[in-house]
Amino acid sequence: MKNPVGIQAFGRHLRLLRDARGFSQQALADYADVAKPTIQRIEKGQAAATLDILLSLSRALQVPFRELMDAPGIDT
């Protein structure tokens, strides 16, 4: 993994967005049409999400893609 700090920051951000909407990991997985273990690995910072998954998460959370990607701790 080339950017572990950014991947972990994104995982924390995703969890905050998910919690703010009252979604369980399973509910988000269902809405985004991805596997629950994928959500778990992303939130734990163990996996980097692909663009396809990021777009699905953005739609499922009903947030603009830019907001999804605007995680504190990710330097661009």
Biotite code that builds the C-alpha atoms (Angstrom):
import biotite.structure as struc

atoms = struc.array([
    struc.Atom([0.000, 0.000, 0.000], chain_id="A", res_id=1, res_name="MET", atom_name="CA", element="C"),
    struc.Atom([1.576, 3.279, -1.107], chain_id="A", res_id=2, res_name="LYS", atom_name="CA", element="C"),
    struc.Atom([-0.513, 5.712, 0.987], chain_id="A", res_id=3, res_name="ASN", atom_name="CA", element="C"),
    struc.Atom([-1.541, 3.999, 4.237], chain_id="A", res_id=4, res_name="PRO", atom_name="CA", element="C"),
    struc.Atom([-2.172, 7.249, 6.145], chain_id="A", res_id=5, res_name="VAL", atom_name="CA", element="C"),
    struc.Atom([-4.565, 8.520, 3.467], chain_id="A", res_id=6, res_name="GLY", atom_name="CA", element="C"),
    struc.Atom([-6.305, 5.146, 3.184], chain_id="A", res_id=7, res_name="ILE", atom_name="CA", element="C"),
    struc.Atom([-6.871, 5.088, 6.955], chain_id="A", res_id=8, res_name="GLN", atom_name="CA", element="C"),
    struc.Atom([-8.099, 8.695, 6.948], chain_id="A", res_id=9, res_name="ALA", atom_name="CA", element="C"),
    struc.Atom([-10.570, 7.871, 4.199], chain_id="A", res_id=10, res_name="PHE", atom_name="CA", element="C"),
    struc.Atom([-11.817, 4.854, 6.164], chain_id="A", res_id=11, res_name="GLY", atom_name="CA", element="C"),
    struc.Atom([-12.506, 7.017, 9.219], chain_id="A", res_id=12, res_name="ARG", atom_name="CA", element="C"),
    struc.Atom([-14.269, 9.580, 7.034], chain_id="A", res_id=13, res_name="HIS", atom_name="CA", element="C"),
    struc.Atom([-16.424, 6.908, 5.408], chain_id="A", res_id=14, res_name="LEU", atom_name="CA", element="C"),
    struc.Atom([-17.458, 5.603, 8.809], chain_id="A", res_id=15, res_name="ARG", atom_name="CA", element="C"),
    struc.Atom([-18.423, 9.111, 9.967], chain_id="A", res_id=16, res_name="LEU", atom_name="CA", element="C"),
    struc.Atom([-20.527, 9.651, 6.846], chain_id="A", res_id=17, res_name="LEU", atom_name="CA", element="C"),
    struc.Atom([-22.153, 6.228, 7.265], chain_id="A", res_id=18, res_name="ARG", atom_name="CA", element="C"),
    struc.Atom([-22.883, 6.799, 10.960], chain_id="A", res_id=19, res_name="ASP", atom_name="CA", element="C"),
    struc.Atom([-24.284, 10.274, 10.263], chain_id="A", res_id=20, res_name="ALA", atom_name="CA", element="C"),
    struc.Atom([-26.863, 8.685, 7.987], chain_id="A", res_id=21, res_name="ARG", atom_name="CA", element="C"),
    struc.Atom([-27.679, 5.929, 10.463], chain_id="A", res_id=22, res_name="GLY", atom_name="CA", element="C"),
    struc.Atom([-26.528, 3.161, 8.129], chain_id="A", res_id=23, res_name="PHE", atom_name="CA", element="C"),
    struc.Atom([-25.056, -0.070, 9.359], chain_id="A", res_id=24, res_name="SER", atom_name="CA", element="C"),
    struc.Atom([-22.170, -1.498, 7.362], chain_id="A", res_id=25, res_name="GLN", atom_name="CA", element="C"),
    struc.Atom([-24.599, -4.020, 5.896], chain_id="A", res_id=26, res_name="GLN", atom_name="CA", element="C"),
    struc.Atom([-27.089, -1.330, 4.892], chain_id="A", res_id=27, res_name="ALA", atom_name="CA", element="C"),
    struc.Atom([-24.376, 0.695, 3.153], chain_id="A", res_id=28, res_name="LEU", atom_name="CA", element="C"),
    struc.Atom([-23.113, -2.430, 1.434], chain_id="A", res_id=29, res_name="ALA", atom_name="CA", element="C"),
    struc.Atom([-26.628, -3.196, 0.225], chain_id="A", res_id=30, res_name="ASP", atom_name="CA", element="C"),
    struc.Atom([-27.310, 0.347, -1.018], chain_id="A", res_id=31, res_name="TYR", atom_name="CA", element="C"),
    struc.Atom([-23.907, 0.540, -2.737], chain_id="A", res_id=32, res_name="ALA", atom_name="CA", element="C"),
    struc.Atom([-24.151, -3.035, -4.065], chain_id="A", res_id=33, res_name="ASP", atom_name="CA", element="C"),
    struc.Atom([-20.809, -4.085, -2.611], chain_id="A", res_id=34, res_name="VAL", atom_name="CA", element="C"),
    struc.Atom([-19.906, -6.826, -0.161], chain_id="A", res_id=35, res_name="ALA", atom_name="CA", element="C"),
    struc.Atom([-20.035, -6.009, 3.559], chain_id="A", res_id=36, res_name="LYS", atom_name="CA", element="C"),
    struc.Atom([-16.430, -7.221, 4.047], chain_id="A", res_id=37, res_name="PRO", atom_name="CA", element="C"),
    struc.Atom([-15.371, -4.624, 1.479], chain_id="A", res_id=38, res_name="THR", atom_name="CA", element="C"),
    struc.Atom([-16.940, -1.861, 3.596], chain_id="A", res_id=39, res_name="ILE", atom_name="CA", element="C"),
    struc.Atom([-15.282, -3.300, 6.697], chain_id="A", res_id=40, res_name="GLN", atom_name="CA", element="C"),
    struc.Atom([-11.828, -3.409, 5.084], chain_id="A", res_id=41, res_name="ARG", atom_name="CA", element="C"),
    struc.Atom([-12.150, 0.130, 3.712], chain_id="A", res_id=42, res_name="ILE", atom_name="CA", element="C"),
    struc.Atom([-13.266, 1.532, 7.080], chain_id="A", res_id=43, res_name="GLU", atom_name="CA", element="C"),
    struc.Atom([-10.403, -0.234, 8.877], chain_id="A", res_id=44, res_name="LYS", atom_name="CA", element="C"),
    struc.Atom([-7.913, 1.166, 6.372], chain_id="A", res_id=45, res_name="GLY", atom_name="CA", element="C"),
    struc.Atom([-7.008, -2.314, 5.191], chain_id="A", res_id=46, res_name="GLN", atom_name="CA", element="C"),
    struc.Atom([-8.087, -1.772, 1.586], chain_id="A", res_id=47, res_name="ALA", atom_name="CA", element="C"),
    struc.Atom([-8.201, 1.061, -0.901], chain_id="A", res_id=48, res_name="ALA", atom_name="CA", element="C"),
    struc.Atom([-11.507, 1.563, -2.667], chain_id="A", res_id=49, res_name="ALA", atom_name="CA", element="C"),
    struc.Atom([-11.606, 1.487, -6.440], chain_id="A", res_id=50, res_name="THR", atom_name="CA", element="C"),
    struc.Atom([-13.164, 4.335, -8.390], chain_id="A", res_id=51, res_name="LEU", atom_name="CA", element="C"),
    struc.Atom([-16.154, 2.109, -9.133], chain_id="A", res_id=52, res_name="ASP", atom_name="CA", element="C"),
    struc.Atom([-16.734, 1.484, -5.417], chain_id="A", res_id=53, res_name="ILE", atom_name="CA", element="C"),
    struc.Atom([-16.188, 5.154, -4.559], chain_id="A", res_id=54, res_name="LEU", atom_name="CA", element="C"),
    struc.Atom([-18.866, 6.192, -7.049], chain_id="A", res_id=55, res_name="LEU", atom_name="CA", element="C"),
    struc.Atom([-21.247, 3.577, -5.623], chain_id="A", res_id=56, res_name="SER", atom_name="CA", element="C"),
    struc.Atom([-20.570, 4.774, -2.071], chain_id="A", res_id=57, res_name="LEU", atom_name="CA", element="C"),
    struc.Atom([-21.178, 8.370, -3.080], chain_id="A", res_id=58, res_name="SER", atom_name="CA", element="C"),
    struc.Atom([-24.554, 7.456, -4.567], chain_id="A", res_id=59, res_name="ARG", atom_name="CA", element="C"),
    struc.Atom([-25.525, 5.228, -1.641], chain_id="A", res_id=60, res_name="ALA", atom_name="CA", element="C"),
    struc.Atom([-24.640, 7.919, 0.909], chain_id="A", res_id=61, res_name="LEU", atom_name="CA", element="C"),
    struc.Atom([-26.251, 10.597, -1.260], chain_id="A", res_id=62, res_name="GLN", atom_name="CA", element="C"),
    struc.Atom([-23.220, 12.875, -1.003], chain_id="A", res_id=63, res_name="VAL", atom_name="CA", element="C"),
    struc.Atom([-21.357, 14.583, -3.814], chain_id="A", res_id=64, res_name="PRO", atom_name="CA", element="C"),
    struc.Atom([-18.261, 12.658, -4.859], chain_id="A", res_id=65, res_name="PHE", atom_name="CA", element="C"),
    struc.Atom([-16.092, 15.616, -3.798], chain_id="A", res_id=66, res_name="ARG", atom_name="CA", element="C"),
    struc.Atom([-17.530, 15.460, -0.247], chain_id="A", res_id=67, res_name="GLU", atom_name="CA", element="C"),
    struc.Atom([-16.867, 11.739, -0.067], chain_id="A", res_id=68, res_name="LEU", atom_name="CA", element="C"),
    struc.Atom([-13.253, 12.334, -1.035], chain_id="A", res_id=69, res_name="MET", atom_name="CA", element="C"),
    struc.Atom([-12.768, 15.338, 1.282], chain_id="A", res_id=70, res_name="ASP", atom_name="CA", element="C"),
    struc.Atom([-11.510, 13.302, 4.219], chain_id="A", res_id=71, res_name="ALA", atom_name="CA", element="C"),
    struc.Atom([-9.499, 15.116, 6.889], chain_id="A", res_id=72, res_name="PRO", atom_name="CA", element="C"),
    struc.Atom([-5.938, 13.823, 6.851], chain_id="A", res_id=73, res_name="GLY", atom_name="CA", element="C"),
    struc.Atom([-5.739, 13.244, 3.116], chain_id="A", res_id=74, res_name="ILE", atom_name="CA", element="C"),
    struc.Atom([-3.221, 15.628, 1.648], chain_id="A", res_id=75, res_name="ASP", atom_name="CA", element="C"),
    struc.Atom([-3.490, 16.303, -2.061], chain_id="A", res_id=76, res_name="THR", atom_name="CA", element="C"),
])
